[in-house]
Amino acid sequence: MKILVCITHVPDTTSKINFTDNNTKFDTTGVQFIIGPYDDYALARAIELKDAIAGTTVTVLNVGPADTEPTLRKGLAIGADDAIRVNAEPTDSFFVASQIAAIAKETPYDLILMGRESIDYNSGVVHGIVAELLGIPSISPVMKLDLDGTKAKLAREIEGGKEYLEVSLPFVAGCQEPIAEWKIPNMRGIMSARTKPLKVVEPKAVDSGVKLQKFELPPPKGSVKMIPADNVPELVNLLKNEAKVL
């Protein structure tokens, strides 16, 4: 079995976000980058399947410039067998999905896993676009994934509960917790990752039709008004007439 895990290279959630060039570019100065948290779950489940099913290989893929390679190496340290980097800026969801689909057409995979969404743009549509381009099913957000031959049994989150599904391979899954426990690279994995193959490929030409205009930070938080605990009428008045939440 061949599993492809698509991982994002995203700012750590504690990073302070700023923009440059008149708010048209993300400022990476001093920012720590990580594997997207949802992608971490996808990768962890792929490694579990690799350990359980003889002959399974796991490839990690990222669309990004050279500075994303440490993130790919972390994926290798966690247990992936090889890595692919598409040498391009991930400008938008359709562009990224098109690059992933192009790789999957050249080397068909039995299972394509990725996070339900990235934590930078939070679009949550890449898995669906990849599946459409490949003509295979897409299921998200997947919370449980078990394989039985060429069939998979899944549980996904829906409003108010869970939905249980069965699907034939191949398919694309957008993953989230608790599909697997996060895995931390050990020293042996870190050392072996240095020699595992990391292939760099040039991107396919894609006309996505999307153009970035600018980024914008959320407005700053307003001031706080302190109301004495015994002045309930004033509190109600402010909530009704100023905050307009009553």
C-alpha positions in Angstrom: 0.0 0.0 0.0 1.2 3.5 -0.8 0.0 6.4 1.3 0.6 10.1 0.5 0.4 12.5 3.4 0.2 16.2 2.4 1.6 18.5 5.1 1.5 22.3 5.5 4.3 24.5 6.7 2.5 27.0 9.0 3.4 29.5 11.8 3.3 28.2 15.3 0.1 29.3 17.0 2.1 31.4 19.5 3.7 33.5 16.7 3.1 37.2 16.4 1.7 37.9 12.9 2.8 40.9 10.9 2.8 41.9 7.2 5.1 43.8 4.9 5.0 45.5 1.5 1.9 47.4 2.2 0.2 44.4 3.8 0.6 42.2 0.7 3.2 39.8 2.1 3.5 37.7 5.3 6.4 38.8 7.5 8.4 35.6 8.4 10.9 37.5 10.6 11.2 35.6 14.0 8.4 33.2 13.2 8.7 29.5 14.1 7.1 27.2 11.6 5.6 23.8 12.3 3.7 21.0 10.6 0.0 21.9 10.5 -1.6 20.4 13.7 -4.3 18.6 11.7 -1.7 17.3 9.2 0.2 15.9 12.3 -2.9 13.8 13.0 -3.0 12.6 9.4 0.7 11.7 9.4 0.4 9.9 12.7 -2.4 7.7 11.4 -0.4 7.0 8.2 2.5 5.8 10.4 0.2 3.6 12.4 -1.2 2.0 9.2 2.4 1.5 8.0 3.3 -0.3 11.2 0.1 -2.5 11.0 0.1 -3.4 7.3 3.2 -5.1 5.8 4.7 -3.4 2.7 3.1 0.0 3.3 5.1 3.1 2.4 4.4 6.6 3.4 5.4 9.7 1.4 5.1 13.2 2.8 4.5 16.1 0.4 4.6 19.9 0.7 4.0 22.7 -1.8 6.5 25.3 -0.8 10.0 26.9 -1.3 13.2 25.5 0.1 12.7 26.8 3.6 9.9 24.3 4.1 12.4 21.4 3.9 13.0 21.2 7.7 9.2 20.6 8.1 9.4 17.8 5.6 12.4 16.3 7.4 10.4 16.3 10.6 7.8 14.2 8.7 10.6 11.8 7.7 11.8 11.7 11.3 8.3 10.8 12.5 8.4 7.7 10.2 7.7 8.6 6.6 9.8 6.8 4.0 10.4 9.6 1.5 9.4 13.2 0.8 8.4 15.4 -2.1 8.6 19.2 -2.3 6.9 21.1 -5.1 9.1 24.1 -5.5 6.5 26.9 -5.5 4.8 29.3 -3.1 1.4 27.9 -2.0 -0.5 30.9 -3.3 -4.1 29.6 -3.0 -6.1 26.4 -2.5 -6.7 25.5 -6.1 -3.0 25.9 -7.0 -1.9 23.7 -4.1 -4.5 21.1 -4.8 -3.5 21.1 -8.5 0.1 20.4 -7.6 -0.9 17.5 -5.3 -3.2 16.0 -7.9 -0.4 16.2 -10.5 1.9 14.2 -8.2 -0.8 11.7 -7.5 -1.5 11.2 -11.2 2.2 10.4 -11.9 2.4 8.0 -9.0 -1.0 6.7 -7.9 -1.6 6.3 -4.2 -4.0 4.0 -2.4 -4.7 6.6 0.2 -4.2 10.4 0.4 -4.3 11.9 3.8 -4.1 15.6 4.9 -5.4 17.8 7.7 -9.0 19.0 7.6 -7.6 22.5 7.0 -4.4 24.5 7.4 -4.2 26.8 10.4 -3.0 29.8 8.4 -5.7 30.2 5.7 -8.2 27.8 7.2 -9.9 27.2 3.8 -10.6 23.5 4.4 -11.1 22.8 0.7 -7.8 21.4 -0.6 -8.8 17.8 0.0 -12.1 18.2 -1.9 -10.4 19.8 -4.9 -7.7 17.1 -5.0 -10.3 14.4 -5.0 -12.3 16.1 -7.8 -9.2 16.5 -9.9 -8.4 12.8 -9.4 -12.0 11.6 -9.8 -12.0 9.8 -6.4 -14.1 10.3 -3.2 -13.2 12.9 -0.5 -14.3 12.7 3.1 -13.8 15.2 5.9 -13.4 15.8 8.8 -12.3 12.2 9.5 -12.0 11.2 13.1 -11.5 7.5 12.7 -10.0 5.5 9.8 -9.6 1.7 9.7 -8.7 -0.4 6.7 -10.0 -3.8 5.7 -8.3 -4.9 2.5 -9.5 -2.4 -0.2 -12.2 -1.0 2.0 -12.0 1.7 4.7 -14.4 2.3 7.6 -14.6 5.9 8.6 -16.2 8.1 11.2 -16.5 11.8 10.5 -17.9 14.7 12.5 -21.2 16.2 11.5 -23.4 18.8 13.1 -24.8 17.2 16.3 -23.0 13.9 16.1 -20.9 11.4 14.0 -21.5 9.8 10.7 -20.1 6.3 9.9 -19.1 5.5 6.4 -17.5 2.8 4.2 -15.5 3.7 1.1 -13.3 1.8 -1.3 -9.7 2.8 -2.0 -8.4 5.1 -3.3 -9.8 8.2 -1.6 -8.8 11.5 0.0 -9.4 12.1 3.7 -9.2 15.4 5.6 -8.2 14.4 9.2 -8.6 15.7 12.7 -8.4 14.5 16.3 -8.8 11.8 17.6 -7.9 9.8 14.5 -4.4 9.2 16.1 -2.1 10.3 18.8 0.6 12.8 17.8 4.0 11.3 17.3 7.2 13.0 18.4 10.4 12.2 16.5 12.9 10.2 18.5 16.7 10.4 18.1 16.8 7.4 15.8 14.1 8.9 13.6 15.9 12.3 13.5 19.2 10.7 12.5 17.6 8.5 9.8 15.6 11.5 8.4 18.9 13.0 7.2 19.5 10.3 4.7 15.9 9.6 3.5 15.2 10.8 0.0 13.7 14.3 -0.5 12.7 14.9 -4.1 12.2 18.4 -5.4 9.9 18.9 -8.4 9.0 22.0 -10.3 5.3 23.0 -10.3 2.8 22.4 -13.0 1.4 25.5 -14.7 -2.0 26.4 -13.2 -4.3 29.2 -13.9 -6.1 29.5 -10.5 -7.9 32.7 -11.2 -7.2 33.9 -7.6 -5.2 37.0 -6.8 -4.2 38.2 -3.4 -5.0 41.9 -2.7 -3.8 42.4 0.9 -3.8 41.0 4.4 -5.5 42.7 7.3 -5.1 42.2 11.0 -8.2 42.0 13.2 -9.2 45.3 14.8 -7.7 45.9 18.3 -9.8 45.0 21.3 -11.8 47.9 22.7 -11.5 49.3 26.2 -13.1 47.7 29.2 -15.7 49.3 31.4 -15.8 48.3 35.0 -19.3 48.3 36.6 -19.7 48.0 40.4 -21.3 44.7 41.3 -24.2 46.4 43.0 -25.0 48.6 40.0 -27.0 46.0 37.9 -29.3 48.6 36.2 -26.2 50.3 34.7 -24.8 47.0 33.5 -28.1 46.1 31.8 -28.3 49.6 30.3 -24.8 49.3 28.8 -25.4 45.8 27.5 -28.7 46.9 25.9 -27.9 50.3 24.5 -24.1 50.3 24.0 -23.0 46.7 23.4 -26.5 45.9 21.9 -26.4 42.3 23.0 -29.7 42.3 24.8 
